[in-house]
Amino acid sequence: SCEEVFVVLKGSGTLYLAPSSHSKYPGKPQEFSIFSNSTFHIPVNDVHQLWNTNEEEDAV
């Protein structure tokens, strides 16, 4: 019930972000590449998932 802001300190990955929906299931997710020093914003009630795409541990 609040927006979120993330800063990637190290590593890289993929952000999956689906817009909020008043239906039972969220919309189709969009994919965004994230990497060290990336900053991204998650709007209120949007469904999201971060996926590590490298062998290093990510720090977000």
Distance bins in CASP14 RR format, pairs under 12 A and 6 or more apart:
PFRMAT RR
TARGET T0000
AUTHOR 0000-0000-0000
RMODE 2
METHOD distances of the structure
MODEL  1
1 20 0 0 0 0 0 1 0 0 0 0 0
1 43 0 0 0 0 0 1 0 0 0 0 0
1 44 1 0 0 1 0 0 0 0 0 0 0
1 45 1 0 0 1 0 0 0 0 0 0 0
1 46 0 0 0 0 0 1 0 0 0 0 0
2 41 0 0 0 0 0 1 0 0 0 0 0
2 42 0 0 0 0 1 0 0 0 0 0 0
2 43 0 0 0 0 1 0 0 0 0 0 0
2 44 1 0 0 1 0 0 0 0 0 0 0
2 45 0 0 0 0 1 0 0 0 0 0 0
2 46 0 0 0 0 0 1 0 0 0 0 0
3 20 0 0 0 0 0 1 0 0 0 0 0
3 40 0 0 0 0 0 1 0 0 0 0 0
3 41 1 0 0 1 0 0 0 0 0 0 0
3 42 1 0 0 1 0 0 0 0 0 0 0
3 43 1 0 1 0 0 0 0 0 0 0 0
3 44 1 0 1 0 0 0 0 0 0 0 0
3 45 0 0 0 0 1 0 0 0 0 0 0
3 46 0 0 0 0 1 0 0 0 0 0 0
3 48 0 0 0 0 0 1 0 0 0 0 0
4 15 0 0 0 0 0 1 0 0 0 0 0
4 17 0 0 0 0 0 1 0 0 0 0 0
4 39 0 0 0 0 0 1 0 0 0 0 0
4 40 0 0 0 0 1 0 0 0 0 0 0
4 41 1 0 0 1 0 0 0 0 0 0 0
4 42 1 0 1 0 0 0 0 0 0 0 0
4 43 0 0 0 0 1 0 0 0 0 0 0
4 44 0 0 0 0 1 0 0 0 0 0 0
4 45 0 0 0 0 0 1 0 0 0 0 0
4 46 0 0 0 0 1 0 0 0 0 0 0
4 48 0 0 0 0 1 0 0 0 0 0 0
4 50 0 0 0 0 0 1 0 0 0 0 0
4 60 0 0 0 0 0 1 0 0 0 0 0
5 38 0 0 0 0 0 1 0 0 0 0 0
5 39 1 0 0 1 0 0 0 0 0 0 0
5 40 1 0 0 1 0 0 0 0 0 0 0
5 41 1 0 1 0 0 0 0 0 0 0 0
5 42 1 0 0 1 0 0 0 0 0 0 0
5 43 0 0 0 0 0 1 0 0 0 0 0
5 60 0 0 0 0 0 1 0 0 0 0 0
6 13 0 0 0 0 0 1 0 0 0 0 0
6 15 0 0 0 0 1 0 0 0 0 0 0
6 17 0 0 0 0 0 1 0 0 0 0 0
6 32 0 0 0 0 0 1 0 0 0 0 0
6 34 0 0 0 0 1 0 0 0 0 0 0
6 37 0 0 0 0 0 1 0 0 0 0 0
6 38 0 0 0 0 1 0 0 0 0 0 0
6 39 1 0 0 1 0 0 0 0 0 0 0
6 40 1 0 1 0 0 0 0 0 0 0 0
6 41 1 0 0 1 0 0 0 0 0 0 0
6 42 1 0 0 1 0 0 0 0 0 0 0
6 48 0 0 0 0 1 0 0 0 0 0 0
6 50 1 0 0 1 0 0 0 0 0 0 0
6 58 0 0 0 0 0 1 0 0 0 0 0
6 59 0 0 0 0 0 1 0 0 0 0 0
6 60 1 0 1 0 0 0 0 0 0 0 0
7 34 0 0 0 0 0 1 0 0 0 0 0
7 35 0 0 0 0 0 1 0 0 0 0 0
7 36 0 0 0 0 1 0 0 0 0 0 0
7 37 1 0 0 1 0 0 0 0 0 0 0
7 38 1 0 0 1 0 0 0 0 0 0 0
7 39 1 0 1 0 0 0 0 0 0 0 0
7 40 0 0 0 0 1 0 0 0 0 0 0
7 41 0 0 0 0 0 1 0 0 0 0 0
7 58 0 0 0 0 0 1 0 0 0 0 0
7 59 0 0 0 0 1 0 0 0 0 0 0
7 60 1 0 0 1 0 0 0 0 0 0 0
8 14 0 0 0 0 0 1 0 0 0 0 0
8 15 0 0 0 0 1 0 0 0 0 0 0
8 32 0 0 0 0 0 1 0 0 0 0 0
8 33 0 0 0 0 0 1 0 0 0 0 0
8 34 1 0 1 0 0 0 0 0 0 0 0
8 35 1 0 0 1 0 0 0 0 0 0 0
8 36 1 0 1 0 0 0 0 0 0 0 0
8 37 1 0 0 1 0 0 0 0 0 0 0
8 38 1 0 1 0 0 0 0 0 0 0 0
8 39 1 0 0 1 0 0 0 0 0 0 0
8 40 0 0 0 0 1 0 0 0 0 0 0
8 50 0 0 0 0 1 0 0 0 0 0 0
8 52 0 0 0 0 0 1 0 0 0 0 0
8 53 0 0 0 0 0 1 0 0 0 0 0
8 54 0 0 0 0 0 1 0 0 0 0 0
8 56 0 0 0 0 0 1 0 0 0 0 0
8 57 0 0 0 0 0 1 0 0 0 0 0
8 58 1 0 0 1 0 0 0 0 0 0 0
8 59 1 0 0 1 0 0 0 0 0 0 0
8 60 1 0 1 0 0 0 0 0 0 0 0
9 34 0 0 0 0 0 1 0 0 0 0 0
9 35 0 0 0 0 0 1 0 0 0 0 0
9 36 1 0 0 1 0 0 0 0 0 0 0
9 37 0 0 0 0 1 0 0 0 0 0 0
9 38 0 0 0 0 1 0 0 0 0 0 0
9 39 0 0 0 0 0 1 0 0 0 0 0
9 56 0 0 0 0 0 1 0 0 0 0 0
9 57 0 0 0 0 0 1 0 0 0 0 0
9 58 0 0 0 0 1 0 0 0 0 0 0
9 59 1 1 0 0 0 0 0 0 0 0 0
9 60 1 0 0 1 0 0 0 0 0 0 0
10 34 0 0 0 0 0 1 0 0 0 0 0
10 35 0 0 0 0 1 0 0 0 0 0 0
10 36 1 0 1 0 0 0 0 0 0 0 0
10 37 0 0 0 0 1 0 0 0 0 0 0
10 38 0 0 0 0 0 1 0 0 0 0 0
10 52 0 0 0 0 0 1 0 0 0 0 0
10 54 0 0 0 0 1 0 0 0 0 0 0
10 56 1 0 0 1 0 0 0 0 0 0 0
10 57 1 0 0 1 0 0 0 0 0 0 0
10 58 1 0 0 1 0 0 0 0 0 0 0
10 59 1 0 1 0 0 0 0 0 0 0 0
10 60 0 0 0 0 1 0 0 0 0 0 0
11 33 0 0 0 0 0 1 0 0 0 0 0
11 34 0 0 0 0 1 0 0 0 0 0 0
11 35 1 0 0 1 0 0 0 0 0 0 0
11 36 1 0 1 0 0 0 0 0 0 0 0
11 37 0 0 0 0 1 0 0 0 0 0 0
11 38 0 0 0 0 1 0 0 0 0 0 0
11 50 0 0 0 0 0 1 0 0 0 0 0
11 51 0 0 0 0 0 1 0 0 0 0 0
11 52 1 0 0 1 0 0 0 0 0 0 0
11 53 0 0 0 0 1 0 0 0 0 0 0
11 54 1 0 0 1 0 0 0 0 0 0 0
11 55 0 0 0 0 1 0 0 0 0 0 0
11 56 1 0 1 0 0 0 0 0 0 0 0
11 57 1 0 0 1 0 0 0 0 0 0 0
11 58 1 0 1 0 0 0 0 0 0 0 0
11 59 1 0 0 1 0 0 0 0 0 0 0
11 60 0 0 0 0 1 0 0 0 0 0 0
12 32 0 0 0 0 0 1 0 0 0 0 0
12 33 1 0 0 1 0 0 0 0 0 0 0
12 34 1 0 0 1 0 0 0 0 0 0 0
12 35 1 0 1 0 0 0 0 0 0 0 0
12 36 1 0 0 1 0 0 0 0 0 0 0
12 37 0 0 0 0 0 1 0 0 0 0 0
12 38 0 0 0 0 1 0 0 0 0 0 0
12 50 0 0 0 0 0 1 0 0 0 0 0
12 51 0 0 0 0 0 1 0 0 0 0 0
12 52 1 0 0 1 0 0 0 0 0 0 0
12 53 1 0 1 0 0 0 0 0 0 0 0
12 54 1 0 1 0 0 0 0 0 0 0 0
12 55 0 0 0 0 0 1 0 0 0 0 0
12 56 0 0 0 0 1 0 0 0 0 0 0
12 57 0 0 0 0 0 1 0 0 0 0 0
12 58 1 0 0 1 0 0 0 0 0 0 0
12 59 0 0 0 0 0 1 0 0 0 0 0
12 60 0 0 0 0 0 1 0 0 0 0 0
13 31 0 0 0 0 1 0 0 0 0 0 0
13 32 0 0 0 0 1 0 0 0 0 0 0
13 33 1 0 0 1 0 0 0 0 0 0 0
13 34 1 0 1 0 0 0 0 0 0 0 0
13 35 1 0 0 1 0 0 0 0 0 0 0
13 36 0 0 0 0 0 1 0 0 0 0 0
13 38 0 0 0 0 1 0 0 0 0 0 0
13 40 0 0 0 0 0 1 0 0 0 0 0
13 49 0 0 0 0 0 1 0 0 0 0 0
13 50 1 0 0 1 0 0 0 0 0 0 0
13 51 1 0 1 0 0 0 0 0 0 0 0
13 52 1 0 1 0 0 0 0 0 0 0 0
13 53 1 0 1 0 0 0 0 0 0 0 0
13 54 1 0 0 1 0 0 0 0 0 0 0
13 55 0 0 0 0 0 1 0 0 0 0 0
13 56 0 0 0 0 0 1 0 0 0 0 0
13 57 0 0 0 0 0 1 0 0 0 0 0
13 58 1 0 0 1 0 0 0 0 0 0 0
13 59 0 0 0 0 0 1 0 0 0 0 0
13 60 0 0 0 0 1 0 0 0 0 0 0
14 29 0 0 0 0 1 0 0 0 0 0 0
14 30 0 0 0 0 0 1 0 0 0 0 0
14 31 1 0 1 0 0 0 0 0 0 0 0
14 32 1 0 0 1 0 0 0 0 0 0 0
14 33 1 0 0 1 0 0 0 0 0 0 0
14 34 1 0 0 1 0 0 0 0 0 0 0
14 35 0 0 0 0 0 1 0 0 0 0 0
14 38 0 0 0 0 0 1 0 0 0 0 0
14 40 0 0 0 0 0 1 0 0 0 0 0
14 48 0 0 0 0 0 1 0 0 0 0 0
14 49 0 0 0 0 1 0 0 0 0 0 0
14 50 1 0 0 1 0 0 0 0 0 0 0
14 51 1 0 1 0 0 0 0 0 0 0 0
14 52 0 0 0 0 1 0 0 0 0 0 0
14 53 1 0 1 0 0 0 0 0 0 0 0
14 54 0 0 0 0 0 1 0 0 0 0 0
14 58 0 0 0 0 0 1 0 0 0 0 0
15 29 0 0 0 0 1 0 0 0 0 0 0
15 30 0 0 0 0 1 0 0 0 0 0 0
15 31 1 0 0 1 0 0 0 0 0 0 0
15 32 1 0 1 0 0 0 0 0 0 0 0
15 33 1 0 0 1 0 0 0 0 0 0 0
15 34 1 0 1 0 0 0 0 0 0 0 0
15 35 0 0 0 0 0 1 0 0 0 0 0
15 38 0 0 0 0 1 0 0 0 0 0 0
15 39 0 0 0 0 0 1 0 0 0 0 0
15 40 1 0 0 1 0 0 0 0 0 0 0
15 41 0 0 0 0 0 1 0 0 0 0 0
15 42 0 0 0 0 1 0 0 0 0 0 0
15 46 0 0 0 0 0 1 0 0 0 0 0
15 47 0 0 0 0 0 1 0 0 0 0 0
15 48 1 0 0 1 0 0 0 0 0 0 0
15 49 1 0 0 1 0 0 0 0 0 0 0
15 50 1 0 1 0 0 0 0 0 0 0 0
15 51 1 0 0 1 0 0 0 0 0 0 0
15 52 0 0 0 0 0 1 0 0 0 0 0
15 53 0 0 0 0 0 1 0 0 0 0 0
15 58 0 0 0 0 0 1 0 0 0 0 0
15 60 0 0 0 0 1 0 0 0 0 0 0
16 26 0 0 0 0 0 1 0 0 0 0 0
16 27 0 0 0 0 0 1 0 0 0 0 0
16 28 0 0 0 0 1 0 0 0 0 0 0
16 29 1 0 1 0 0 0 0 0 0 0 0
16 30 1 0 0 1 0 0 0 0 0 0 0
16 31 1 0 1 0 0 0 0 0 0 0 0
16 32 0 0 0 0 1 0 0 0 0 0 0
16 33 0 0 0 0 0 1 0 0 0 0 0
16 34 0 0 0 0 0 1 0 0 0 0 0
16 40 0 0 0 0 0 1 0 0 0 0 0
16 42 0 0 0 0 0 1 0 0 0 0 0
16 46 0 0 0 0 0 1 0 0 0 0 0
16 47 0 0 0 0 1 0 0 0 0 0 0
16 48 1 0 0 1 0 0 0 0 0 0 0
16 49 1 0 1 0 0 0 0 0 0 0 0
16 50 1 0 0 1 0 0 0 0 0 0 0
16 51 1 0 0 1 0 0 0 0 0 0 0
16 53 0 0 0 0 0 1 0 0 0 0 0
17 26 0 0 0 0 1 0 0 0 0 0 0
17 27 0 0 0 0 0 1 0 0 0 0 0
17 28 0 0 0 0 0 1 0 0 0 0 0
17 29 1 0 1 0 0 0 0 0 0 0 0
17 30 1 0 1 0 0 0 0 0 0 0 0
17 31 0 0 0 0 1 0 0 0 0 0 0
17 32 1 0 0 1 0 0 0 0 0 0 0
17 34 0 0 0 0 0 1 0 0 0 0 0
17 40 0 0 0 0 1 0 0 0 0 0 0
17 41 0 0 0 0 1 0 0 0 0 0 0
17 42 1 0 0 1 0 0 0 0 0 0 0
17 43 0 0 0 0 1 0 0 0 0 0 0
17 45 0 0 0 0 0 1 0 0 0 0 0
17 46 1 0 1 0 0 0 0 0 0 0 0
17 47 1 0 0 1 0 0 0 0 0 0 0
17 48 1 0 1 0 0 0 0 0 0 0 0
17 49 0 0 0 0 1 0 0 0 0 0 0
17 50 0 0 0 0 1 0 0 0 0 0 0
17 51 0 0 0 0 0 1 0 0 0 0 0
18 25 0 0 0 0 1 0 0 0 0 0 0
18 26 1 1 0 0 0 0 0 0 0 0 0
18 27 1 0 1 0 0 0 0 0 0 0 0
18 28 1 0 0 1 0 0 0 0 0 0 0
18 29 1 0 1 0 0 0 0 0 0 0 0
18 30 1 0 0 1 0 0 0 0 0 0 0
18 31 0 0 0 0 0 1 0 0 0 0 0
18 32 0 0 0 0 0 1 0 0 0 0 0
18 42 0 0 0 0 0 1 0 0 0 0 0
18 43 0 0 0 0 0 1 0 0 0 0 0
18 45 0 0 0 0 0 1 0 0 0 0 0
18 46 1 0 0 1 0 0 0 0 0 0 0
18 47 1 0 1 0 0 0 0 0 0 0 0
18 48 1 0 0 1 0 0 0 0 0 0 0
18 49 0 0 0 0 1 0 0 0 0 0 0
19 25 0 0 0 0 0 1 0 0 0 0 0
19 26 1 0 0 1 0 0 0 0 0 0 0
19 27 1 0 1 0 0 0 0 0 0 0 0
19 28 0 0 0 0 1 0 0 0 0 0 0
19 29 0 0 0 0 1 0 0 0 0 0 0
19 30 0 0 0 0 1 0 0 0 0 0 0
19 42 0 0 0 0 0 1 0 0 0 0 0
19 43 1 0 0 1 0 0 0 0 0 0 0
19 44 0 0 0 0 0 1 0 0 0 0 0
19 45 0 0 0 0 1 0 0 0 0 0 0
19 46 1 0 1 0 0 0 0 0 0 0 0
19 47 0 0 0 0 1 0 0 0 0 0 0
19 48 0 0 0 0 0 1 0 0 0 0 0
20 26 1 0 0 1 0 0 0 0 0 0 0
20 27 0 0 0 0 1 0 0 0 0 0 0
20 29 0 0 0 0 0 1 0 0 0 0 0
20 42 0 0 0 0 0 1 0 0 0 0 0
20 43 1 0 0 1 0 0 0 0 0 0 0
20 44 1 0 0 1 0 0 0 0 0 0 0
20 45 1 1 0 0 0 0 0 0 0 0 0
20 46 1 0 1 0 0 0 0 0 0 0 0
20 47 1 0 0 1 0 0 0 0 0 0 0
20 48 0 0 0 0 0 1 0 0 0 0 0
21 27 1 0 1 0 0 0 0 0 0 0 0
21 28 0 0 0 0 0 1 0 0 0 0 0
21 29 0 0 0 0 0 1 0 0 0 0 0
21 45 0 0 0 0 1 0 0 0 0 0 0
21 46 0 0 0 0 1 0 0 0 0 0 0
21 47 0 0 0 0 1 0 0 0 0 0 0
22 45 0 0 0 0 1 0 0 0 0 0 0
23 47 0 0 0 0 0 1 0 0 0 0 0
25 47 0 0 0 0 1 0 0 0 0 0 0
26 45 0 0 0 0 1 0 0 0 0 0 0
26 46 1 0 0 1 0 0 0 0 0 0 0
26 47 1 0 1 0 0 0 0 0 0 0 0
26 48 0 0 0 0 1 0 0 0 0 0 0
26 49 0 0 0 0 0 1 0 0 0 0 0
27 45 0 0 0 0 0 1 0 0 0 0 0
27 46 0 0 0 0 1 0 0 0 0 0 0
27 47 1 0 0 1 0 0 0 0 0 0 0
28 47 0 0 0 0 0 1 0 0 0 0 0
29 46 0 0 0 0 1 0 0 0 0 0 0
29 47 1 0 0 1 0 0 0 0 0 0 0
29 48 0 0 0 0 1 0 0 0 0 0 0
29 49 1 0 0 1 0 0 0 0 0 0 0
29 50 0 0 0 0 0 1 0 0 0 0 0
29 51 0 0 0 0 0 1 0 0 0 0 0
30 40 0 0 0 0 0 1 0 0 0 0 0
30 46 0 0 0 0 0 1 0 0 0 0 0
30 47 0 0 0 0 0 1 0 0 0 0 0
30 48 0 0 0 0 0 1 0 0 0 0 0
30 49 0 0 0 0 0 1 0 0 0 0 0
31 48 0 0 0 0 0 1 0 0 0 0 0
31 49 0 0 0 0 0 1 0 0 0 0 0
31 50 0 0 0 0 0 1 0 0 0 0 0
31 51 0 0 0 0 1 0 0 0 0 0 0
31 53 0 0 0 0 0 1 0 0 0 0 0
32 38 0 0 0 0 1 0 0 0 0 0 0
32 39 0 0 0 0 0 1 0 0 0 0 0
32 40 1 0 0 1 0 0 0 0 0 0 0
32 41 0 0 0 0 0 1 0 0 0 0 0
32 42 0 0 0 0 0 1 0 0 0 0 0
32 48 0 0 0 0 1 0 0 0 0 0 0
32 49 0 0 0 0 0 1 0 0 0 0 0
32 50 0 0 0 0 0 1 0 0 0 0 0
32 51 0 0 0 0 0 1 0 0 0 0 0
32 53 0 0 0 0 0 1 0 0 0 0 0
33 40 0 0 0 0 0 1 0 0 0 0 0
33 50 0 0 0 0 0 1 0 0 0 0 0
33 51 0 0 0 0 0 1 0 0 0 0 0
33 53 0 0 0 0 1 0 0 0 0 0 0
33 54 0 0 0 0 0 1 0 0 0 0 0
34 40 1 0 0 1 0 0 0 0 0 0 0
34 42 0 0 0 0 0 1 0 0 0 0 0
34 48 0 0 0 0 0 1 0 0 0 0 0
34 49 0 0 0 0 0 1 0 0 0 0 0
34 50 1 0 0 1 0 0 0 0 0 0 0
34 51 0 0 0 0 1 0 0 0 0 0 0
34 52 0 0 0 0 1 0 0 0 0 0 0
34 53 0 0 0 0 1 0 0 0 0 0 0
34 54 0 0 0 0 0 1 0 0 0 0 0
34 58 0 0 0 0 1 0 0 0 0 0 0
34 59 0 0 0 0 0 1 0 0 0 0 0
34 60 0 0 0 0 1 0 0 0 0 0 0
35 52 0 0 0 0 0 1 0 0 0 0 0
35 53 0 0 0 0 1 0 0 0 0 0 0
35 54 0 0 0 0 1 0 0 0 0 0 0
35 56 0 0 0 0 0 1 0 0 0 0 0
35 58 0 0 0 0 1 0 0 0 0 0 0
35 59 0 0 0 0 0 1 0 0 0 0 0
35 60 0 0 0 0 0 1 0 0 0 0 0
36 54 0 0 0 0 0 1 0 0 0 0 0
36 56 0 0 0 0 1 0 0 0 0 0 0
36 58 0 0 0 0 1 0 0 0 0 0 0
36 59 0 0 0 0 1 0 0 0 0 0 0
36 60 0 0 0 0 0 1 0 0 0 0 0
37 59 0 0 0 0 0 1 0 0 0 0 0
37 60 0 0 0 0 0 1 0 0 0 0 0
38 50 0 0 0 0 0 1 0 0 0 0 0
38 58 0 0 0 0 0 1 0 0 0 0 0
38 59 0 0 0 0 0 1 0 0 0 0 0
38 60 0 0 0 0 1 0 0 0 0 0 0
39 60 0 0 0 0 0 1 0 0 0 0 0
40 46 0 0 0 0 0 1 0 0 0 0 0
40 48 0 0 0 0 1 0 0 0 0 0 0
40 50 0 0 0 0 1 0 0 0 0 0 0
40 60 0 0 0 0 1 0 0 0 0 0 0
41 48 0 0 0 0 0 1 0 0 0 0 0
42 48 1 0 1 0 0 0 0 0 0 0 0
42 49 0 0 0 0 0 1 0 0 0 0 0
42 50 0 0 0 0 0 1 0 0 0 0 0
42 60 0 0 0 0 0 1 0 0 0 0 0
48 60 0 0 0 0 0 1 0 0 0 0 0
50 58 1 0 0 1 0 0 0 0 0 0 0
50 59 0 0 0 0 0 1 0 0 0 0 0
50 60 1 0 0 1 0 0 0 0 0 0 0
51 58 0 0 0 0 1 0 0 0 0 0 0
51 60 0 0 0 0 0 1 0 0 0 0 0
52 58 1 0 1 0 0 0 0 0 0 0 0
52 59 0 0 0 0 0 1 0 0 0 0 0
52 60 0 0 0 0 1 0 0 0 0 0 0
END
